[in-house]
Amino acid sequence: MKSLFSLDQDLTEKQAKIFFVVFILALGLVGNLEFDDEIEAAAHYKNLVCYGEIPDYKQLKPEC
């Protein structure tokens, strides 16, 4: 039985391609989640400024 953690053999070309695709997909997912968080933070800031709870310290001048 082969151990999953033995690094005696190099990755085959097919395994390397699969790893690369999974890695790129993971990077894309993380980047998209971060972008969504920034959109949500901007909307939250706009709501706080428009309701007068905080001043517009970022000088974004959102339309209310």
Residue frames as qw, qx, qy, qz and C-alpha x, y, z in Angstrom:
[[0.000, 0.889, 0.458, 0.000, 0.00, 0.00, 0.00],
 [0.420, 0.384, -0.006, 0.822, 1.35, 3.39, -0.98],
 [0.237, -0.593, -0.438, 0.633, 1.32, 6.25, 1.46],
 [0.256, 0.883, 0.341, 0.194, -0.29, 9.47, 0.31],
 [0.228, -0.958, 0.133, 0.108, 2.47, 11.41, 2.02],
 [0.741, -0.239, 0.387, 0.493, 5.50, 9.71, 0.49],
 [0.298, 0.889, -0.122, -0.326, 7.37, 12.05, -1.80],
 [0.633, -0.281, 0.617, 0.374, 9.65, 9.40, -3.28],
 [0.468, 0.378, 0.632, 0.489, 8.24, 9.83, -6.77],
 [0.012, 0.155, -0.120, -0.981, 7.84, 13.03, -8.74],
 [0.528, 0.471, 0.414, -0.572, 4.37, 14.11, -9.73],
 [0.489, 0.292, 0.694, 0.440, 3.28, 12.80, -13.06],
 [0.051, 0.096, 0.302, 0.947, 2.37, 15.32, -15.70],
 [0.355, -0.528, -0.624, -0.453, -1.35, 14.61, -15.25],
 [0.516, -0.603, -0.501, 0.346, -1.16, 15.06, -11.47],
 [0.327, -0.233, -0.028, 0.916, 0.77, 18.31, -11.90],
 [0.107, -0.290, -0.451, -0.838, -1.89, 19.66, -14.28],
 [0.465, -0.610, -0.619, -0.170, -4.70, 18.72, -11.89],
 [0.496, -0.494, -0.348, 0.623, -2.87, 20.36, -8.99],
 [0.193, -0.027, 0.168, 0.966, -2.34, 23.52, -11.07],
 [0.258, -0.451, -0.547, -0.656, -6.02, 23.74, -12.05],
 [0.532, -0.630, -0.555, 0.106, -7.17, 23.23, -8.45],
 [0.451, -0.344, -0.181, 0.804, -4.69, 25.85, -7.26],
 [0.029, 0.151, 0.304, 0.940, -5.90, 28.41, -9.83],
 [0.396, -0.558, -0.597, -0.419, -9.54, 27.71, -8.93],
 [0.543, -0.568, -0.467, 0.405, -8.76, 28.21, -5.23],
 [0.299, -0.176, -0.003, 0.938, -7.05, 31.53, -5.96],
 [0.146, -0.330, -0.472, -0.805, -10.04, 32.64, -8.01],
 [0.488, -0.610, -0.615, -0.108, -12.47, 31.71, -5.26],
 [0.490, -0.490, -0.324, 0.644, -10.50, 33.57, -2.60],
 [0.177, -0.015, 0.190, 0.966, -10.15, 36.63, -4.84],
 [0.269, -0.464, -0.566, -0.626, -13.87, 36.65, -5.57],
 [0.519, -0.627, -0.559, 0.160, -14.76, 36.37, -1.89],
 [0.401, -0.348, -0.151, 0.834, -12.46, 39.26, -1.06],
 [0.001, 0.191, 0.377, 0.906, -14.04, 41.37, -3.82],
 [0.403, -0.582, -0.621, -0.336, -17.52, 40.60, -2.49],
 [0.514, -0.554, -0.433, 0.492, -16.41, 41.66, 1.00],
 [0.253, -0.146, 0.063, 0.954, -15.15, 44.99, -0.35],
 [0.196, -0.387, -0.526, -0.732, -18.47, 45.62, -2.16],
 [0.510, -0.623, -0.593, -0.020, -20.36, 44.88, 1.05],
 [0.471, -0.423, -0.270, 0.725, -18.09, 47.17, 3.10],
 [0.096, 0.081, 0.245, 0.961, -18.60, 50.02, 0.62],
 [0.358, -0.521, -0.571, -0.524, -22.38, 49.62, 0.80],
 [0.559, -0.581, -0.512, 0.297, -22.24, 49.56, 4.61],
 [0.355, -0.231, -0.080, 0.903, -20.11, 52.74, 4.67],
 [0.086, -0.292, -0.411, -0.859, -22.57, 54.46, 2.30],
 [0.472, -0.606, -0.601, -0.221, -25.52, 53.53, 4.55],
 [0.532, -0.505, -0.383, 0.561, -23.77, 54.82, 7.65],
 [0.214, -0.088, 0.100, 0.968, -22.90, 58.13, 5.96],
 [0.203, -0.379, -0.530, -0.731, -26.36, 58.57, 4.44],
 [0.529, -0.641, -0.548, -0.092, -28.12, 57.97, 7.76],
 [0.071, -0.841, 0.187, -0.502, -25.82, 60.46, 9.45],
 [0.873, -0.478, -0.074, 0.065, -24.30, 57.98, 11.85],
 [0.674, -0.344, 0.193, 0.625, -20.72, 58.79, 10.79],
 [0.199, 0.829, -0.153, -0.499, -19.18, 61.68, 8.85],
 [0.852, 0.518, 0.018, 0.080, -17.83, 61.10, 5.36],
 [0.454, -0.759, 0.381, 0.270, -14.23, 60.81, 6.55],
 [0.672, 0.015, 0.591, 0.446, -13.18, 58.98, 3.35],
 [0.158, 0.564, -0.161, -0.794, -14.44, 61.93, 1.27],
 [0.261, 0.145, 0.881, 0.367, -16.34, 59.59, -1.09],
 [0.335, 0.225, 0.031, -0.915, -19.45, 61.79, -1.18],
 [0.119, 0.220, 0.953, 0.173, -21.96, 58.97, -1.70],
 [0.360, -0.207, -0.310, -0.856, -25.32, 59.78, -3.25],
 [0.159, 0.110, 0.838, -0.510, -28.07, 59.21, -0.71]]
